[in-house]
Amino acid sequence: MSANLLLPSRLREGSGEGTPAPIAPCEAMSFPPLTPPASGRGM
């Protein structure tokens, strides 16, 4: 379920930035905080 929530975020950031370099660090930082809430909502 977390993958689906991250998909829209990636598309939004990708469209604005257009470069995979800056998106890589952003995803890593958003992964830890999104993991706990995402799993809780999914359950």
mmCIF file as Biopython writes it, N, C-alpha, C and O atoms, coordinates in Angstrom:
data_model
#
loop_
_atom_site.group_PDB
_atom_site.id
_atom_site.type_symbol
_atom_site.label_atom_id
_atom_site.label_alt_id
_atom_site.label_comp_id
_atom_site.label_asym_id
_atom_site.label_entity_id
_atom_site.label_seq_id
_atom_site.pdbx_PDB_ins_code
_atom_site.Cartn_x
_atom_site.Cartn_y
_atom_site.Cartn_z
_atom_site.occupancy
_atom_site.B_iso_or_equiv
_atom_site.auth_seq_id
_atom_site.auth_asym_id
_atom_site.pdbx_PDB_model_num
ATOM 1   N N  . MET A ? 1  ? 0.842  -1.202 0.000   1.0 0.0 1  A 1 
ATOM 2   C CA . MET A ? 1  ? 0.000  0.000  0.000   1.0 0.0 1  A 1 
ATOM 3   C C  . MET A ? 1  ? 0.885  1.264  0.000   1.0 0.0 1  A 1 
ATOM 4   O O  . MET A ? 1  ? 0.535  2.275  -0.608  1.0 0.0 1  A 1 
ATOM 5   N N  . SER A ? 2  ? 2.011  1.188  0.678   1.0 0.0 2  A 1 
ATOM 6   C CA . SER A ? 2  ? 2.917  2.347  0.754   1.0 0.0 2  A 1 
ATOM 7   C C  . SER A ? 2  ? 3.419  2.713  -0.647  1.0 0.0 2  A 1 
ATOM 8   O O  . SER A ? 2  ? 3.613  3.890  -0.951  1.0 0.0 2  A 1 
ATOM 9   N N  . ALA A ? 3  ? 3.625  1.709  -1.491  1.0 0.0 3  A 1 
ATOM 10  C CA . ALA A ? 3  ? 4.125  1.962  -2.856  1.0 0.0 3  A 1 
ATOM 11  C C  . ALA A ? 3  ? 3.133  2.846  -3.608  1.0 0.0 3  A 1 
ATOM 12  O O  . ALA A ? 3  ? 3.531  3.780  -4.305  1.0 0.0 3  A 1 
ATOM 13  N N  . ASN A ? 4  ? 1.852  2.552  -3.466  1.0 0.0 4  A 1 
ATOM 14  C CA . ASN A ? 4  ? 0.825  3.342  -4.170  1.0 0.0 4  A 1 
ATOM 15  C C  . ASN A ? 4  ? 0.852  4.798  -3.700  1.0 0.0 4  A 1 
ATOM 16  O O  . ASN A ? 4  ? 0.694  5.717  -4.503  1.0 0.0 4  A 1 
ATOM 17  N N  . LEU A ? 5  ? 1.050  5.001  -2.403  1.0 0.0 5  A 1 
ATOM 18  C CA . LEU A ? 5  ? 1.055  6.368  -1.863  1.0 0.0 5  A 1 
ATOM 19  C C  . LEU A ? 5  ? 2.297  7.122  -2.332  1.0 0.0 5  A 1 
ATOM 20  O O  . LEU A ? 5  ? 2.260  8.339  -2.517  1.0 0.0 5  A 1 
ATOM 21  N N  . LEU A ? 6  ? 3.398  6.391  -2.524  1.0 0.0 6  A 1 
ATOM 22  C CA . LEU A ? 6  ? 4.648  7.033  -2.954  1.0 0.0 6  A 1 
ATOM 23  C C  . LEU A ? 6  ? 4.632  7.299  -4.454  1.0 0.0 6  A 1 
ATOM 24  O O  . LEU A ? 6  ? 5.300  8.219  -4.926  1.0 0.0 6  A 1 
ATOM 25  N N  . LEU A ? 7  ? 3.879  6.507  -5.205  1.0 0.0 7  A 1 
ATOM 26  C CA . LEU A ? 7  ? 3.833  6.671  -6.667  1.0 0.0 7  A 1 
ATOM 27  C C  . LEU A ? 7  ? 3.414  8.089  -7.052  1.0 0.0 7  A 1 
ATOM 28  O O  . LEU A ? 7  ? 4.108  8.736  -7.837  1.0 0.0 7  A 1 
ATOM 29  N N  . PRO A ? 8  ? 2.300  8.585  -6.521  1.0 0.0 8  A 1 
ATOM 30  C CA . PRO A ? 8  ? 1.856  9.947  -6.861  1.0 0.0 8  A 1 
ATOM 31  C C  . PRO A ? 8  ? 2.907  10.987 -6.482  1.0 0.0 8  A 1 
ATOM 32  O O  . PRO A ? 8  ? 3.123  11.947 -7.221  1.0 0.0 8  A 1 
ATOM 33  N N  . SER A ? 9  ? 3.558  10.801 -5.339  1.0 0.0 9  A 1 
ATOM 34  C CA . SER A ? 9  ? 4.588  11.748 -4.889  1.0 0.0 9  A 1 
ATOM 35  C C  . SER A ? 9  ? 5.738  11.787 -5.894  1.0 0.0 9  A 1 
ATOM 36  O O  . SER A ? 9  ? 6.247  12.858 -6.226  1.0 0.0 9  A 1 
ATOM 37  N N  . ARG A ? 10 ? 6.137  10.619 -6.371  1.0 0.0 10 A 1 
ATOM 38  C CA . ARG A ? 10 ? 7.253  10.566 -7.329  1.0 0.0 10 A 1 
ATOM 39  C C  . ARG A ? 10 ? 6.880  11.301 -8.611  1.0 0.0 10 A 1 
ATOM 40  O O  . ARG A ? 10 ? 7.682  12.057 -9.157  1.0 0.0 10 A 1 
ATOM 41  N N  . LEU A ? 11 ? 5.671  11.077 -9.082  1.0 0.0 11 A 1 
ATOM 42  C CA . LEU A ? 11 ? 5.234  11.713 -10.345 1.0 0.0 11 A 1 
ATOM 43  C C  . LEU A ? 11 ? 5.213  13.235 -10.176 1.0 0.0 11 A 1 
ATOM 44  O O  . LEU A ? 11 ? 5.628  13.967 -11.075 1.0 0.0 11 A 1 
ATOM 45  N N  . ARG A ? 12 ? 4.740  13.697 -9.054  1.0 0.0 12 A 1 
ATOM 46  C CA . ARG A ? 12 ? 4.660  15.154 -8.819  1.0 0.0 12 A 1 
ATOM 47  C C  . ARG A ? 12 ? 6.069  15.746 -8.756  1.0 0.0 12 A 1 
ATOM 48  O O  . ARG A ? 12 ? 6.341  16.775 -9.375  1.0 0.0 12 A 1 
ATOM 49  N N  . GLU A ? 13 ? 6.953  15.101 -8.015  1.0 0.0 13 A 1 
ATOM 50  C CA . GLU A ? 13 ? 8.329  15.625 -7.889  1.0 0.0 13 A 1 
ATOM 51  C C  . GLU A ? 13 ? 9.059  15.512 -9.224  1.0 0.0 13 A 1 
ATOM 52  O O  . GLU A ? 13 ? 9.792  16.416 -9.624  1.0 0.0 13 A 1 
ATOM 53  N N  . GLY A ? 14 ? 8.846  14.387 -9.904  1.0 0.0 14 A 1 
ATOM 54  C CA . GLY A ? 14 ? 9.522  14.152 -11.193 1.0 0.0 14 A 1 
ATOM 55  C C  . GLY A ? 14 ? 9.114  15.194 -12.215 1.0 0.0 14 A 1 
ATOM 56  O O  . GLY A ? 14 ? 9.956  15.705 -12.954 1.0 0.0 14 A 1 
ATOM 57  N N  . SER A ? 15 ? 7.830  15.513 -12.265 1.0 0.0 15 A 1 
ATOM 58  C CA . SER A ? 15 ? 7.340  16.493 -13.249 1.0 0.0 15 A 1 
ATOM 59  C C  . SER A ? 15 ? 7.965  17.867 -12.972 1.0 0.0 15 A 1 
ATOM 60  O O  . SER A ? 15 ? 8.329  18.587 -13.902 1.0 0.0 15 A 1 
ATOM 61  N N  . GLY A ? 16 ? 8.086  18.219 -11.701 1.0 0.0 16 A 1 
ATOM 62  C CA . GLY A ? 16 ? 8.644  19.529 -11.345 1.0 0.0 16 A 1 
ATOM 63  C C  . GLY A ? 16 ? 10.154 19.570 -11.552 1.0 0.0 16 A 1 
ATOM 64  O O  . GLY A ? 16 ? 10.677 20.466 -12.215 1.0 0.0 16 A 1 
ATOM 65  N N  . GLU A ? 17 ? 10.845 18.593 -10.981 1.0 0.0 17 A 1 
ATOM 66  C CA . GLU A ? 17 ? 12.308 18.573 -11.103 1.0 0.0 17 A 1 
ATOM 67  C C  . GLU A ? 17 ? 12.724 18.094 -12.495 1.0 0.0 17 A 1 
ATOM 68  O O  . GLU A ? 17 ? 13.435 18.794 -13.216 1.0 0.0 17 A 1 
ATOM 69  N N  . GLY A ? 18 ? 12.272 16.895 -12.861 1.0 0.0 18 A 1 
ATOM 70  C CA . GLY A ? 18 ? 12.632 16.361 -14.177 1.0 0.0 18 A 1 
ATOM 71  C C  . GLY A ? 18 ? 13.990 15.678 -14.119 1.0 0.0 18 A 1 
ATOM 72  O O  . GLY A ? 18 ? 14.510 15.252 -15.150 1.0 0.0 18 A 1 
ATOM 73  N N  . THR A ? 19 ? 14.580 15.566 -12.915 1.0 0.0 19 A 1 
ATOM 74  C CA . THR A ? 19 ? 15.895 14.913 -12.788 1.0 0.0 19 A 1 
ATOM 75  C C  . THR A ? 19 ? 15.828 13.858 -11.679 1.0 0.0 19 A 1 
ATOM 76  O O  . THR A ? 19 ? 15.294 14.132 -10.604 1.0 0.0 19 A 1 
ATOM 77  N N  . PRO A ? 20 ? 16.363 12.657 -11.927 1.0 0.0 20 A 1 
ATOM 78  C CA . PRO A ? 20 ? 16.333 11.567 -10.949 1.0 0.0 20 A 1 
ATOM 79  C C  . PRO A ? 20 ? 17.302 11.797 -9.792  1.0 0.0 20 A 1 
ATOM 80  O O  . PRO A ? 20 ? 17.113 11.222 -8.720  1.0 0.0 20 A 1 
ATOM 81  N N  . ALA A ? 21 ? 18.317 12.607 -9.975  1.0 0.0 21 A 1 
ATOM 82  C CA . ALA A ? 21 ? 19.333 12.851 -8.940  1.0 0.0 21 A 1 
ATOM 83  C C  . ALA A ? 21 ? 18.693 13.444 -7.673  1.0 0.0 21 A 1 
ATOM 84  O O  . ALA A ? 21 ? 18.841 12.869 -6.595  1.0 0.0 21 A 1 
ATOM 85  N N  . PRO A ? 22 ? 17.984 14.583 -7.777  1.0 0.0 22 A 1 
ATOM 86  C CA . PRO A ? 22 ? 17.382 15.219 -6.602  1.0 0.0 22 A 1 
ATOM 87  C C  . PRO A ? 22 ? 16.232 14.404 -6.012  1.0 0.0 22 A 1 
ATOM 88  O O  . PRO A ? 22 ? 15.952 14.494 -4.817  1.0 0.0 22 A 1 
ATOM 89  N N  . ILE A ? 23 ? 15.572 13.615 -6.846  1.0 0.0 23 A 1 
ATOM 90  C CA . ILE A ? 23 ? 14.430 12.813 -6.380  1.0 0.0 23 A 1 
ATOM 91  C C  . ILE A ? 23 ? 14.917 11.646 -5.503  1.0 0.0 23 A 1 
ATOM 92  O O  . ILE A ? 23 ? 14.229 11.245 -4.564  1.0 0.0 23 A 1 
ATOM 93  N N  . ALA A ? 24 ? 16.089 11.112 -5.810  1.0 0.0 24 A 1 
ATOM 94  C CA . ALA A ? 24 ? 16.620 9.962  -5.061  1.0 0.0 24 A 1 
ATOM 95  C C  . ALA A ? 24 ? 16.688 10.279 -3.564  1.0 0.0 24 A 1 
ATOM 96  O O  . ALA A ? 24 ? 16.118 9.536  -2.764  1.0 0.0 24 A 1 
ATOM 97  N N  . PRO A ? 25 ? 17.363 11.354 -3.163  1.0 0.0 25 A 1 
ATOM 98  C CA . PRO A ? 25 ? 17.474 11.702 -1.736  1.0 0.0 25 A 1 
ATOM 99  C C  . PRO A ? 25 ? 16.112 12.008 -1.120  1.0 0.0 25 A 1 
ATOM 100 O O  . PRO A ? 25 ? 15.852 11.649 0.029   1.0 0.0 25 A 1 
ATOM 101 N N  . CYS A ? 26 ? 15.265 12.655 -1.866  1.0 0.0 26 A 1 
ATOM 102 C CA . CYS A ? 26 ? 13.924 13.005 -1.352  1.0 0.0 26 A 1 
ATOM 103 C C  . CYS A ? 26 ? 13.152 11.728 -0.986  1.0 0.0 26 A 1 
ATOM 104 O O  . CYS A ? 26 ? 12.505 11.662 0.059   1.0 0.0 26 A 1 
ATOM 105 N N  . GLU A ? 27 ? 13.228 10.727 -1.856  1.0 0.0 27 A 1 
ATOM 106 C CA . GLU A ? 27 ? 12.500 9.472  -1.600  1.0 0.0 27 A 1 
ATOM 107 C C  . GLU A ? 27 ? 13.036 8.806  -0.333  1.0 0.0 27 A 1 
ATOM 108 O O  . GLU A ? 27 ? 12.260 8.333  0.497   1.0 0.0 27 A 1 
ATOM 109 N N  . ALA A ? 28 ? 14.348 8.770  -0.186  1.0 0.0 28 A 1 
ATOM 110 C CA . ALA A ? 28 ? 14.955 8.114  0.976   1.0 0.0 28 A 1 
ATOM 111 C C  . ALA A ? 28 ? 14.483 8.802  2.264   1.0 0.0 28 A 1 
ATOM 112 O O  . ALA A ? 28 ? 14.183 8.132  3.252   1.0 0.0 28 A 1 
ATOM 113 N N  . MET A ? 29 ? 14.419 10.124 2.249   1.0 0.0 29 A 1 
ATOM 114 C CA . MET A ? 29 ? 14.009 10.864 3.454   1.0 0.0 29 A 1 
ATOM 115 C C  . MET A ? 29 ? 12.519 10.652 3.747   1.0 0.0 29 A 1 
ATOM 116 O O  . MET A ? 29 ? 12.115 10.573 4.907   1.0 0.0 29 A 1 
ATOM 117 N N  . SER A ? 30 ? 11.717 10.561 2.702   1.0 0.0 30 A 1 
ATOM 118 C CA . SER A ? 30 ? 10.267 10.411 2.900   1.0 0.0 30 A 1 
ATOM 119 C C  . SER A ? 30 ? 9.892  8.958  3.208   1.0 0.0 30 A 1 
ATOM 120 O O  . SER A ? 30 ? 8.793  8.690  3.692   1.0 0.0 30 A 1 
ATOM 121 N N  . PHE A ? 31 ? 10.793 8.031  2.932   1.0 0.0 31 A 1 
ATOM 122 C CA . PHE A ? 31 ? 10.481 6.615  3.165   1.0 0.0 31 A 1 
ATOM 123 C C  . PHE A ? 31 ? 10.248 6.318  4.646   1.0 0.0 31 A 1 
ATOM 124 O O  . PHE A ? 31 ? 9.192  5.789  4.992   1.0 0.0 31 A 1 
ATOM 125 N N  . PRO A ? 32 ? 11.200 6.641  5.539   1.0 0.0 32 A 1 
ATOM 126 C CA . PRO A ? 32 ? 11.055 6.337  6.974   1.0 0.0 32 A 1 
ATOM 127 C C  . PRO A ? 32 ? 9.783  6.933  7.580   1.0 0.0 32 A 1 
ATOM 128 O O  . PRO A ? 32 ? 9.043  6.206  8.242   1.0 0.0 32 A 1 
ATOM 129 N N  . PRO A ? 33 ? 9.497  8.213  7.385   1.0 0.0 33 A 1 
ATOM 130 C CA . PRO A ? 33 ? 8.308  8.829  7.983   1.0 0.0 33 A 1 
ATOM 131 C C  . PRO A ? 33 ? 7.002  8.304  7.382   1.0 0.0 33 A 1 
ATOM 132 O O  . PRO A ? 33 ? 5.990  8.218  8.077   1.0 0.0 33 A 1 
ATOM 133 N N  . LEU A ? 34 ? 7.022  7.955  6.101   1.0 0.0 34 A 1 
ATOM 134 C CA . LEU A ? 34 ? 5.797  7.486  5.435   1.0 0.0 34 A 1 
ATOM 135 C C  . LEU A ? 34 ? 5.525  6.015  5.754   1.0 0.0 34 A 1 
ATOM 136 O O  . LEU A ? 34 ? 4.383  5.561  5.682   1.0 0.0 34 A 1 
ATOM 137 N N  . THR A ? 35 ? 6.572  5.278  6.104   1.0 0.0 35 A 1 
ATOM 138 C CA . THR A ? 35 ? 6.393  3.842  6.353   1.0 0.0 35 A 1 
ATOM 139 C C  . THR A ? 35 ? 5.440  3.577  7.537   1.0 0.0 35 A 1 
ATOM 140 O O  . THR A ? 35 ? 4.479  2.825  7.375   1.0 0.0 35 A 1 
ATOM 141 N N  . PRO A ? 36 ? 5.675  4.164  8.704   1.0 0.0 36 A 1 
ATOM 142 C CA . PRO A ? 36 ? 4.812  3.908  9.870   1.0 0.0 36 A 1 
ATOM 143 C C  . PRO A ? 36 ? 3.352  4.297  9.632   1.0 0.0 36 A 1 
ATOM 144 O O  . PRO A ? 36 ? 2.474  3.464  9.855   1.0 0.0 36 A 1 
ATOM 145 N N  . PRO A ? 37 ? 3.052  5.513  9.192   1.0 0.0 37 A 1 
ATOM 146 C CA . PRO A ? 37 ? 1.660  5.940  8.969   1.0 0.0 37 A 1 
ATOM 147 C C  . PRO A ? 37 ? 1.002  5.147  7.847   1.0 0.0 37 A 1 
ATOM 148 O O  . PRO A ? 37 ? -0.172 4.792  7.947   1.0 0.0 37 A 1 
ATOM 149 N N  . ALA A ? 38 ? 1.745  4.869  6.785   1.0 0.0 38 A 1 
ATOM 150 C CA . ALA A ? 38 ? 1.193  4.135  5.633   1.0 0.0 38 A 1 
ATOM 151 C C  . ALA A ? 38 ? 0.738  2.742  6.075   1.0 0.0 38 A 1 
ATOM 152 O O  . ALA A ? 38 ? -0.374 2.323  5.752   1.0 0.0 38 A 1 
ATOM 153 N N  . SER A ? 39 ? 1.588  2.028  6.808   1.0 0.0 39 A 1 
ATOM 154 C CA . SER A ? 39 ? 1.238  0.667  7.233   1.0 0.0 39 A 1 
ATOM 155 C C  . SER A ? 39 ? 0.047  0.716  8.205   1.0 0.0 39 A 1 
ATOM 156 O O  . SER A ? 39 ? -0.820 -0.157 8.167   1.0 0.0 39 A 1 
ATOM 157 N N  . GLY A ? 40 ? 0.007  1.717  9.055   1.0 0.0 40 A 1 
ATOM 158 C CA . GLY A ? 40 ? -1.092 1.841  10.021  1.0 0.0 40 A 1 
ATOM 159 C C  . GLY A ? 40 ? -2.412 2.074  9.296   1.0 0.0 40 A 1 
ATOM 160 O O  . GLY A ? 40 ? -3.420 1.452  9.634   1.0 0.0 40 A 1 
ATOM 161 N N  . ARG A ? 41 ? -2.419 2.948  8.320   1.0 0.0 41 A 1 
ATOM 162 C CA . ARG A ? 41 ? -3.661 3.241  7.582   1.0 0.0 41 A 1 
ATOM 163 C C  . ARG A ? 41 ? -4.066 2.027  6.754   1.0 0.0 41 A 1 
ATOM 164 O O  . ARG A ? 41 ? -5.247 1.689  6.669   1.0 0.0 41 A 1 
ATOM 165 N N  . GLY A ? 42 ? -3.084 1.377  6.148   1.0 0.0 42 A 1 
ATOM 166 C CA . GLY A ? 42 ? -3.385 0.208  5.314   1.0 0.0 42 A 1 
ATOM 167 C C  . GLY A ? 42 ? -4.027 -0.899 6.143   1.0 0.0 42 A 1 
ATOM 168 O O  . GLY A ? 42 ? -4.983 -1.535 5.701   1.0 0.0 42 A 1 
ATOM 169 N N  . MET A ? 43 ? -3.504 -1.127 7.342   1.0 0.0 43 A 1 
ATOM 170 C CA . MET A ? 43 ? -4.029 -2.180 8.208   1.0 0.0 43 A 1 
ATOM 171 C C  . MET A ? 43 ? -5.461 -1.825 8.620   1.0 0.0 43 A 1 
ATOM 172 O O  . MET A ? 43 ? -6.097 -2.581 9.355   1.0 0.0 43 A 1 
#
